[in-house]
């Protein structure tokens, strides 16, 4: 659910209704510092930081970023450092605290289930993100956009306050780089005992990958999210040569369909994601052996999500007026994401999804979450992103052809939640993502022009009583 669209408020609401609410951990350090600079409306960030195990770290974060009453209009956000293989101590501490804050607030005052979602492709912040979530008692970790084989072992170690390492691919090198995270060093010795090892649910697009992760991961895999190409955000590329349809979207075929019988044979729970959010599809998923479904798009436009209210109003309003998302305004872009994965975008006027808006934006890479490592010289690595200025990318050994159509998802997704950076040329604009489940939103609205997360859950529960007696926390998750 992007950057803080599935935030603590949405996850808490879903969890309180007996489901598993999931918070997004992507760019979570930037989310925290921008909330603080916007004045921490409601005091929620400060309340959660008051519960952080190291009050010295919490005080340092507040001193650096908190602005009483919020920053003045038109003033740029102060940014934290960019990640590297050896991030500054202050950045690691900030990221741990930011993840802790998000999970803590989602779990505050109840015993419902809360999960934490990360992208495997965003390698460099992930160790710090995971430790912060573990500190807050997160129940499950979900990770896709790659093959997260090392994460189960990482969770084993972090939940014991032990040093964990993670391999990071390096373009042009024969070996991966390795980054390390030592909880004792980062937390300056403030290490709570009795931490819980959360369940781990990798997001997969094939039963073959699921089987490989079950057998070859560094620790226990507890289940799977099975995601098809109709989901929002990043999708797995089609198997075989990339072919495009008349609209310019990737063509998926039978090879891209997941064999649910093979998933069931793995004898681990699995949830279906991607164009699965109807009572009928939930019933079919459970009948095929799934524990339930994962829902993103329908929650993304609910009142409780972190999405900017103006974007919610535009999308929900269009559907309430009878406009059909199938009429070309949800587009799977094969090239826009610097990850190389297809990325699903909602075509909205004034957003980066529009070619003329994209062409006018000046390229900049000042958040850097989607940078990848490349070998500069033997034993020396650099960092580059295909959405950065073309001349910079070429200076780093990249090919200009690889920059064509690439969009700065980091800045655009921050703009999606109303936290667009103020650049020299103006404020960053959004790039909204949604899956094909957007087609079902009119069923949830039922004639209204707004809806809540509770409305989504009630809508999906229509078929549950008829197909399963399992607790709903096992049947539907956000």
C-alpha positions as CSV (number, residue, x, y, z in Angstrom):
1,X,0.0,0.0,0.0
2,X,2.7,2.5,-1.1
3,X,4.3,4.9,1.4
4,X,2.0,5.3,4.5
5,X,-1.2,4.7,2.6
6,X,-1.7,1.7,4.7
7,X,-0.7,3.6,7.8
8,X,-1.3,3.0,11.5
9,X,-4.8,4.5,11.5
10,X,-6.0,2.1,8.8
11,X,-4.2,-0.9,10.2
12,X,-5.5,-0.2,13.7
13,X,-9.1,0.0,12.4
14,X,-8.8,-3.3,10.5
15,X,-7.2,-5.0,13.4
16,X,-9.9,-3.8,15.8
17,X,-12.4,-5.5,13.5
18,X,-10.7,-8.9,13.9
19,X,-8.6,-8.9,10.8
20,X,-4.9,-8.4,10.4
21,X,-4.1,-4.8,9.7
22,X,-0.8,-4.2,7.9
23,X,1.3,-1.0,8.0
24,X,3.6,-0.1,5.2
25,X,7.3,0.2,6.2
26,X,8.5,1.7,2.9
27,X,10.3,5.1,3.4
28,X,9.1,5.1,7.0
29,X,11.9,7.3,8.3
30,X,10.9,10.0,5.8
31,X,7.3,9.6,6.8
32,X,8.1,10.2,10.5
33,X,10.3,13.2,10.0
34,X,7.7,14.9,7.7
35,X,4.9,14.2,10.2
36,X,7.1,15.9,12.9
37,X,7.8,18.9,10.7
38,X,4.1,19.2,9.9
39,X,3.6,19.7,13.7
40,X,2.6,16.2,14.6
41,X,-1.1,16.9,14.6
42,X,-2.8,15.1,17.4
43,X,0.6,14.3,19.1
44,X,0.6,10.7,18.0
45,X,4.2,10.6,16.9
46,X,5.4,12.1,20.2
47,X,3.2,9.7,22.2
48,X,4.7,6.7,20.5
49,X,8.2,8.0,20.8
50,X,7.6,8.4,24.5
51,X,7.3,4.6,24.6
52,X,10.5,3.9,22.6
53,X,13.0,1.9,24.5
54,X,15.7,4.6,24.2
55,X,14.5,8.0,25.3
56,X,17.9,9.5,24.4
57,X,17.3,8.5,20.7
58,X,13.7,9.7,20.8
59,X,14.8,13.1,22.3
60,X,17.4,13.5,19.6
61,X,14.8,12.8,16.8
62,X,12.4,15.4,18.2
63,X,15.1,18.0,18.6
64,X,16.2,17.5,15.0
65,X,12.9,17.4,13.2
66,X,9.9,18.5,15.3
67,X,8.4,21.9,14.5
68,X,5.8,23.2,16.9
69,X,2.8,24.3,14.8
70,X,4.3,22.9,11.7
71,X,6.6,24.2,9.0
72,X,5.6,27.4,7.1
73,X,3.8,27.0,3.8
74,X,6.2,26.7,0.9
75,X,9.1,25.7,3.1
76,X,10.9,22.5,2.0
77,X,11.0,19.5,4.3
78,X,14.3,18.8,6.0
79,X,15.5,15.4,4.8
80,X,17.3,12.6,6.6
81,X,20.5,11.1,5.1
82,X,20.3,8.7,2.2
83,X,20.9,5.0,3.0
84,X,24.2,3.3,2.1
85,X,25.8,0.0,3.0
86,X,27.1,1.7,6.1
87,X,24.4,4.2,7.1
88,X,25.1,6.9,9.7
89,X,24.2,5.8,13.2
90,X,21.6,8.6,13.5
91,X,19.8,7.3,10.3
92,X,19.7,3.7,11.6
93,X,18.3,5.0,14.9
94,X,15.7,7.2,13.2
95,X,14.6,4.3,11.0
96,X,14.2,1.9,13.9
97,X,12.2,4.5,15.8
98,X,10.0,5.3,12.8
99,X,9.1,1.6,12.3
100,X,8.5,1.2,16.1
101,X,6.2,4.3,16.1
102,X,4.0,3.0,13.2
103,X,3.6,-0.5,14.6
104,X,3.2,0.8,18.2
105,X,0.3,3.1,17.2
106,X,-1.4,0.4,15.1
107,X,-1.3,-2.0,18.1
108,X,-2.0,0.5,20.8
109,X,-4.7,-0.5,23.3
110,X,-5.8,-3.8,21.9
111,X,-4.5,-7.3,21.2
112,X,-5.5,-7.6,17.5
113,X,-3.0,-8.7,14.8
114,X,-0.8,-6.2,13.0
115,X,1.6,-6.9,10.2
116,X,4.4,-4.9,8.6
117,X,5.0,-4.7,4.8
118,X,8.4,-4.1,3.1
119,X,9.8,-4.3,-0.4
120,X,12.7,-6.7,-0.9
121,X,14.0,-4.4,-3.7
122,X,14.4,-1.5,-1.2
123,X,17.4,-3.4,0.4
124,X,19.3,-0.8,2.4
125,X,16.7,0.3,5.1
126,X,15.2,-3.1,5.7
127,X,17.3,-4.4,8.6
128,X,16.6,-1.2,10.6
129,X,13.0,-1.3,9.6
130,X,12.5,-4.9,10.7
131,X,14.2,-4.3,14.1
132,X,11.9,-1.4,14.8
133,X,8.8,-3.4,14.0
134,X,10.1,-6.3,16.2
135,X,10.7,-3.9,19.1
136,X,7.0,-2.8,18.8
137,X,5.8,-6.4,18.9
138,X,4.6,-6.8,15.3
139,X,2.8,-10.0,14.6
140,X,3.8,-10.7,11.0
141,X,6.2,-9.4,8.3
142,X,5.1,-9.4,4.6
143,X,7.7,-8.9,1.9
144,X,7.5,-9.0,-1.9
145,X,9.1,-7.3,-5.0
146,X,11.9,-9.8,-5.0
147,X,13.0,-13.1,-3.4
148,X,13.3,-12.5,0.4
149,X,15.1,-15.7,1.2
150,X,17.3,-14.2,4.0
151,X,14.6,-12.4,5.9
152,X,13.3,-15.4,8.0
153,X,16.8,-15.8,9.4
154,X,17.1,-12.1,10.0
155,X,13.9,-12.1,12.0
156,X,15.3,-15.0,14.1
157,X,18.4,-13.0,15.0
158,X,16.8,-9.6,15.5
159,X,14.2,-11.0,17.8
160,X,17.1,-12.2,20.0
161,X,18.9,-8.8,19.8
162,X,21.7,-10.4,17.7
163,X,23.6,-8.9,14.8
164,X,22.0,-9.7,11.5
165,X,23.4,-9.3,7.9
166,X,21.8,-9.0,4.5
167,X,23.2,-9.5,1.0
168,X,22.7,-6.6,-1.4
169,X,23.1,-7.2,-5.1
170,X,25.8,-5.1,-6.9
171,X,25.5,-4.6,-10.7
172,X,28.7,-5.5,-12.4
173,X,30.2,-7.4,-9.4
174,X,30.7,-11.1,-9.1
175,X,29.6,-11.1,-5.5
176,X,26.9,-9.4,-3.5
177,X,27.8,-6.8,-0.9
178,X,26.8,-7.4,2.7
179,X,25.4,-4.9,5.2
180,X,25.2,-5.5,8.9
181,X,22.9,-4.4,11.7
182,X,23.9,-4.7,15.4
183,X,21.0,-3.9,17.7
184,X,23.3,-3.2,20.7
185,X,25.3,-0.6,18.8
186,X,22.2,1.1,17.2
187,X,20.2,1.1,20.4
188,X,23.2,2.2,22.6
189,X,22.6,-0.8,24.8
190,X,18.9,-0.2,25.4
191,X,17.8,-3.7,24.4
192,X,14.4,-4.9,25.7
193,X,14.3,-8.6,26.5
194,X,11.6,-11.1,25.5
195,X,11.1,-9.9,21.9
196,X,8.7,-11.9,19.8
197,X,9.7,-13.4,16.5
198,X,7.0,-12.4,14.0
199,X,5.6,-14.7,11.4
200,X,7.0,-14.3,7.9
201,X,4.8,-14.3,4.8
202,X,6.7,-13.7,1.6
203,X,4.6,-12.4,-1.4
204,X,5.0,-14.8,-4.3
205,X,3.7,-15.0,-7.9
206,X,4.3,-18.7,-8.4
207,X,4.1,-22.0,-6.5
208,X,7.6,-22.8,-7.6
209,X,9.0,-19.7,-5.9
210,X,6.9,-20.5,-2.8
211,X,8.3,-24.0,-2.7
212,X,11.9,-22.7,-3.1
213,X,11.4,-20.2,-0.2
214,X,9.9,-22.9,2.0
215,X,12.9,-25.1,1.4
216,X,15.8,-22.7,1.1
217,X,15.1,-19.7,3.3
218,X,17.4,-19.1,6.2
219,X,14.6,-19.5,8.7
220,X,11.0,-20.5,9.0
221,X,8.5,-19.3,6.5
222,X,5.0,-19.3,8.1
223,X,2.8,-18.8,5.0
224,X,2.5,-17.0,1.7
225,X,0.7,-14.1,0.0
226,X,-0.1,-15.2,-3.6
227,X,-0.3,-12.1,-5.7
228,X,-1.4,-11.9,-9.3
229,X,-0.7,-9.2,-11.9
230,X,-4.0,-7.4,-11.3
231,X,-2.8,-6.1,-7.9
232,X,-1.8,-2.5,-7.4
233,X,1.7,-1.3,-7.0
234,X,4.5,-3.4,-8.4
235,X,3.7,-6.6,-10.3
236,X,6.0,-9.5,-11.2
237,X,7.0,-9.3,-14.8
238,X,5.3,-11.8,-17.2
239,X,7.2,-15.1,-17.6
240,X,8.9,-15.4,-20.9
241,X,9.6,-12.5,-23.3
242,X,7.9,-9.2,-22.5
243,X,5.0,-8.6,-24.9
244,X,2.8,-5.5,-24.8
245,X,-0.9,-5.2,-25.7
246,X,-2.4,-2.4,-27.9
247,X,-2.6,-0.1,-24.8
248,X,1.2,-0.7,-24.1
249,X,0.6,-2.9,-21.0
250,X,2.5,-6.2,-20.4
251,X,0.6,-9.3,-21.6
252,X,0.2,-12.0,-19.0
253,X,-0.8,-15.6,-19.9
254,X,-1.4,-19.1,-18.5
255,X,2.2,-19.3,-17.3
256,X,1.6,-16.5,-14.9
257,X,-1.4,-18.2,-13.2
258,X,-0.5,-19.7,-9.8
259,X,-1.5,-23.3,-9.3
260,X,-3.5,-23.2,-6.1
261,X,-3.4,-27.0,-5.7
262,X,0.4,-26.8,-5.6
263,X,0.2,-24.0,-3.0
264,X,-2.2,-26.1,-0.9
265,X,0.3,-29.0,-1.1
266,X,2.9,-26.9,0.6
267,X,0.8,-27.3,3.8
268,X,1.3,-23.7,4.8
269,X,-1.5,-21.0,5.0
270,X,-1.7,-18.7,2.0
271,X,-3.8,-15.7,1.1
272,X,-4.8,-14.6,-2.4
273,X,-4.0,-11.0,-3.5
274,X,-4.8,-9.1,-6.6
275,X,-8.4,-8.6,-7.9
276,X,-9.7,-10.9,-5.1
277,X,-11.8,-8.4,-3.0
278,X,-15.4,-9.6,-3.5
279,X,-17.4,-12.0,-1.3
280,X,-17.6,-14.4,-4.2
281,X,-13.8,-14.4,-4.7
282,X,-13.2,-14.7,-1.0
283,X,-15.5,-17.8,-0.9
284,X,-13.7,-19.2,-4.0
285,X,-10.3,-18.7,-2.5
286,X,-11.2,-20.4,0.8
287,X,-12.8,-23.3,-1.2
288,X,-9.5,-23.7,-3.1
289,X,-7.6,-24.1,0.1
290,X,-6.6,-20.5,0.9
291,X,-6.8,-19.0,4.4
292,X,-8.4,-16.0,2.8
293,X,-7.5,-12.9,0.8
294,X,-5.3,-9.8,1.1
295,X,-7.0,-6.6,0.3
296,X,-5.3,-3.3,-0.6
297,X,-7.0,-1.2,-3.2
298,X,-10.4,-1.1,-1.5
299,X,-8.8,0.0,1.7
300,X,-6.6,2.6,0.0
301,X,-9.5,5.0,-0.7
302,X,-11.3,4.4,2.7
303,X,-11.6,7.3,5.1
304,X,-8.9,5.9,7.5
305,X,-6.1,5.5,4.9
306,X,-3.2,7.8,4.7
307,X,-3.9,8.8,1.1
308,X,-4.3,12.5,0.6
309,X,-8.0,13.4,0.9
310,X,-8.0,15.3,-2.4
311,X,-7.0,12.1,-4.3
312,X,-9.6,10.1,-2.4
313,X,-12.3,12.5,-3.3
314,X,-11.4,12.6,-7.0
315,X,-11.2,8.8,-7.4
316,X,-14.2,7.9,-5.2
317,X,-16.2,10.8,-6.8
318,X,-15.6,9.5,-10.3
319,X,-16.7,6.0,-9.4
320,X,-19.7,7.4,-7.5
321,X,-20.7,9.3,-10.6
322,X,-20.7,6.0,-12.6
323,X,-17.3,6.3,-14.3
324,X,-15.7,2.9,-15.0
325,X,-12.1,2.2,-14.1
326,X,-12.0,-0.3,-16.9
327,X,-12.1,2.6,-19.3
328,X,-8.4,2.9,-19.4
329,X,-7.7,4.9,-16.2
330,X,-5.8,2.1,-14.4
331,X,-2.7,1.3,-16.5
332,X,0.1,-1.2,-15.9
333,X,3.2,0.7,-16.9
334,X,6.0,-1.7,-18.0
335,X,8.8,0.9,-17.6
336,X,8.0,3.6,-15.1
337,X,9.5,1.9,-12.0
338,X,13.3,2.1,-11.4
339,X,13.0,-1.5,-10.0
340,X,12.4,-2.9,-13.5
341,X,9.0,-4.3,-12.3
342,X,5.8,-3.3,-14.0
343,X,3.9,-0.7,-11.9
344,X,0.2,0.0,-12.0
345,X,-0.9,3.6,-12.1
346,X,-4.2,5.5,-11.9
347,X,-4.4,8.1,-14.7
348,X,-5.3,11.4,-13.0
349,X,-5.0,14.9,-14.4
350,X,-2.2,16.8,-12.7
351,X,-0.3,13.6,-11.6
352,X,3.0,12.2,-12.8
353,X,0.9,9.5,-14.7
354,X,0.2,12.1,-17.4
355,X,3.0,12.3,-20.0
356,X,3.0,16.1,-20.1
357,X,3.4,16.4,-16.3
358,X,6.1,13.8,-16.3
359,X,8.0,15.6,-19.1
360,X,7.9,18.9,-17.2
361,X,9.2,17.5,-13.9
362,X,13.0,18.0,-13.3
363,X,14.7,14.8,-12.5
364,X,16.2,14.6,-9.0
365,X,17.1,11.7,-6.6
366,X,17.0,13.1,-3.1
367,X,15.3,10.2,-1.3
368,X,17.1,7.3,-2.9
369,X,15.1,4.3,-1.7
370,X,15.1,2.7,-5.2
371,X,18.8,3.3,-5.9
372,X,20.8,0.1,-6.6
373,X,24.4,-0.6,-6.1
374,X,26.9,-0.9,-8.9
375,X,30.6,-1.7,-9.0
376,X,32.8,1.4,-9.5
377,X,36.1,-0.4,-9.0
378,X,37.2,-3.7,-7.4
379,X,35.9,-3.5,-3.8
380,X,34.2,-0.1,-4.3
381,X,30.5,0.4,-4.9
382,X,28.4,3.4,-6.0
383,X,24.7,4.1,-6.0
384,X,22.5,5.1,-8.9
385,X,18.8,5.2,-9.9
386,X,17.4,5.2,-13.4
387,X,15.0,8.0,-12.4
388,X,17.8,10.3,-11.4
389,X,19.1,13.0,-13.9
390,X,20.2,11.3,-17.1
391,X,23.6,12.9,-17.1
392,X,24.3,11.7,-13.5
393,X,23.2,8.1,-14.4
394,X,25.5,8.0,-17.4
395,X,28.4,9.3,-15.4
396,X,27.9,6.3,-13.1
397,X,28.1,3.9,-16.0
398,X,24.4,3.6,-16.7
399,X,22.9,3.7,-20.1
400,X,20.7,6.6,-21.2
401,X,18.2,4.1,-22.7
402,X,17.6,2.7,-19.3
403,X,16.3,6.1,-18.0
404,X,13.5,6.5,-20.6
405,X,10.1,6.6,-19.0
406,X,11.5,6.1,-15.5
407,X,9.6,8.0,-12.8
408,X,10.7,9.1,-9.3
409,X,8.3,6.9,-7.3
410,X,9.9,7.9,-4.0
411,X,8.9,11.6,-4.3
412,X,5.6,10.8,-6.1
413,X,4.4,8.4,-3.4
414,X,5.3,10.9,-0.7
415,X,3.1,13.3,-2.5
416,X,0.3,10.7,-2.5
417,X,0.0,11.2,1.2
418,X,0.1,14.9,1.1
419,X,3.8,15.2,1.9
420,X,5.2,16.3,-1.4
421,X,8.6,17.9,-1.2
422,X,9.0,21.6,-2.1
423,X,11.6,21.7,-4.8
424,X,13.2,24.7,-6.5
425,X,10.7,24.4,-9.3
426,X,7.6,23.7,-7.1
427,X,6.0,21.0,-5.1
428,X,6.3,17.3,-6.1
429,X,3.2,15.8,-7.7
430,X,1.6,12.4,-7.0
431,X,1.5,9.2,-8.9
432,X,-1.4,7.1,-7.6
433,X,-1.5,3.4,-7.8
434,X,-4.4,1.0,-7.6
435,X,-5.2,-2.6,-8.6
436,X,-8.1,-3.9,-10.7
437,X,-10.1,-4.2,-7.5
438,X,-10.9,-0.6,-8.0
439,X,-13.5,-1.9,-10.4
440,X,-15.4,-3.3,-7.3
441,X,-15.4,0.0,-5.4
442,X,-18.9,0.9,-6.6
443,X,-20.2,-2.2,-4.8
444,X,-18.7,-1.0,-1.5
445,X,-20.0,2.5,-2.0
446,X,-23.6,1.3,-2.6
447,X,-24.7,4.7,-3.7
448,X,-22.6,6.8,-1.2
449,X,-19.7,9.1,-2.0
450,X,-17.4,8.0,0.8
451,X,-16.9,4.8,2.9
452,X,-14.9,3.4,5.8
453,X,-12.6,0.4,6.2
454,X,-15.4,-1.1,8.3
455,X,-17.7,-0.9,5.2
456,X,-15.1,-2.9,3.2
457,X,-14.9,-5.6,5.8
458,X,-18.6,-5.9,6.2
459,X,-18.9,-6.1,2.4
460,X,-16.4,-8.9,2.2
461,X,-17.9,-10.8,5.1
462,X,-21.1,-11.4,3.3
463,X,-19.9,-14.8,2.1
464,X,-17.7,-15.8,4.9
465,X,-20.2,-17.4,7.2
466,X,-21.2,-19.8,4.4
467,X,-17.7,-21.0,3.6
468,X,-15.5,-21.2,6.7
469,X,-15.8,-21.3,10.5
470,X,-12.2,-20.0,10.9
471,X,-11.6,-16.8,12.8
472,X,-11.7,-13.9,10.4
473,X,-8.2,-12.9,11.5
474,X,-7.1,-16.0,9.5
475,X,-9.4,-15.2,6.6
476,X,-8.9,-11.6,5.5
477,X,-6.0,-9.3,5.9
478,X,-5.3,-5.8,4.6
